[in-house]
Amino acid sequence: MSSSSSDEVEERLEEIFEEIVEDTYNEIVQSQTNKQRRRAYIERNREPGHNRLWNDYFSEDSTFSTQLFRRRFRMNKELFMRIVDGLSENVPFFQQRRDATGRLGLSPLQKCTAA
């Protein structure tokens, strides 16, 4: 075989190799961009938690007394509720919102209690 035909074979093999590498790379990129990762949803019982908090401290026949509320929160209920209302009206973080799946997040009362 002459040197020119050997060069042609070598060039052709190199072209084929580059095509295979490029096709493989494109397939990998395509498969990774098409995959949608789903995350597991963890039920946190936000709404029942709000109801329990309301029934424990803020309802007419609350589980815990006014004195116990004052001892735990170091203020009376009226002041606490004014703070909750003020924060939920003026600070976006303290407003109840829906998440990406449409579920309600924590209530302003829950957020202020945790803060």
Helices and strands as residue ranges (DSSP letters): H 3-34, H 46-53, I 54-58, H 66-73, H 77-90, G 92-94, H 108-114
